[in-house]
Amino acid sequence: QVQLVESGGGLVQPGGSLRLSCAASGNIASIVAMGWYRQAAGKRRELVAISHRDSITNYADSVRGRFTISRDNTQNTVALQMNSLKPDDTAVYYCNALTRSYAGYWGQGTQVTVSS
């Protein structure tokens, strides 16, 4: 079992920045990738960014160049730095951890609202 706790959401104006953090606990040795997903109202949950154990990262096209995912394996945390935020980035953001056995775990979600 892996537990994930997110922090850092909130309200920001267009063009602003936010940083999300996620702390993992439990069977952290089994984690092979950590990432962020988001779900806007009325839409499906989508991948935002993912960081693999070998440091390979992947981003959704819509956020590449604006968002940066970083992972600290010693602290068992993953962060998402979000810059140049747009109203379309408004969503609930979820931290995700994938284990060797392909089990996926989710945080409780944190709301990000981009509005003037």
C-alpha positions in Angstrom: 0.0 0.0 0.0 1.1 3.5 -0.8 -0.4 6.7 0.7 -0.2 10.0 -1.1 -0.8 13.5 0.3 -1.0 16.5 -1.9 -0.6 20.2 -1.1 -0.3 23.5 -2.9 -3.5 24.1 -4.9 -5.4 27.4 -4.9 -6.6 30.3 -6.9 -4.2 32.1 -9.3 -4.6 34.7 -12.0 -3.9 33.8 -15.6 -0.1 34.0 -16.2 0.6 33.2 -12.6 2.4 30.2 -11.0 1.7 27.5 -8.5 3.6 24.6 -7.1 2.0 21.4 -6.1 3.7 18.8 -3.9 3.0 15.2 -3.1 4.4 13.1 -0.3 4.4 9.3 -0.5 4.5 6.9 2.4 4.0 3.2 3.0 5.6 0.8 0.6 7.6 3.4 -1.2 10.3 0.9 -2.4 7.8 -0.5 -4.8 7.1 2.8 -6.6 8.5 2.9 -10.2 6.8 6.1 -11.3 5.1 9.1 -9.9 3.1 11.7 -11.7 0.2 14.2 -11.8 -3.1 13.9 -13.5 -6.0 16.4 -13.6 -9.7 16.3 -14.1 -11.7 19.4 -15.1 -15.4 19.6 -14.5 -17.3 17.4 -17.0 -14.1 15.9 -18.5 -12.1 12.8 -18.2 -9.0 12.5 -16.0 -5.9 13.2 -18.0 -2.2 12.8 -17.6 -0.3 16.0 -16.9 3.3 14.8 -16.3 5.0 11.7 -15.1 8.5 11.0 -13.7 9.9 7.5 -13.9 12.5 6.0 -11.6 15.2 6.3 -14.2 14.4 10.1 -14.3 12.7 10.0 -17.7 9.8 12.5 -17.7 6.8 12.9 -20.0 4.4 15.7 -20.3 1.1 16.3 -21.9 1.4 18.5 -25.0 -0.8 21.1 -23.4 1.6 21.8 -20.6 5.0 21.1 -22.1 7.2 24.1 -21.6 5.1 25.6 -18.9 5.0 22.8 -16.3 8.0 21.0 -14.7 7.8 17.8 -12.7 10.5 17.0 -10.2 11.0 14.0 -8.0 13.1 13.5 -4.9 13.5 9.9 -4.3 15.3 10.5 -0.9 12.3 12.5 0.3 9.7 10.4 -1.5 8.1 13.5 -2.9 7.1 14.7 -6.3 6.4 18.3 -7.2 4.8 20.0 -10.1 5.9 23.6 -10.9 3.2 25.3 -13.0 4.0 28.5 -14.8 2.2 30.7 -17.2 -1.1 29.2 -16.0 -4.2 29.5 -18.2 -7.9 29.2 -17.4 -7.9 25.9 -19.2 -5.5 24.5 -16.5 -8.4 24.8 -14.0 -9.0 21.3 -12.6 -8.6 19.0 -9.6 -5.0 17.8 -9.7 -4.2 14.3 -8.5 -0.9 12.8 -7.5 -0.4 9.2 -8.7 2.1 6.5 -7.9 2.6 3.3 -9.9 4.3 0.3 -8.4 6.2 -2.6 -9.8 3.1 -4.7 -9.7 1.3 -2.1 -11.8 -0.9 -1.1 -8.9 -1.9 2.6 -9.0 -2.5 4.8 -6.0 -4.1 8.2 -5.9 -4.0 11.2 -3.6 -7.1 13.0 -2.5 -6.8 15.7 -5.1 -6.1 19.5 -4.9 -8.1 22.2 -6.7 -6.3 24.6 -9.0 -8.4 27.5 -10.3 -7.0 29.9 -12.8 -9.2 33.0 -13.0 -9.0 36.7 -13.0 
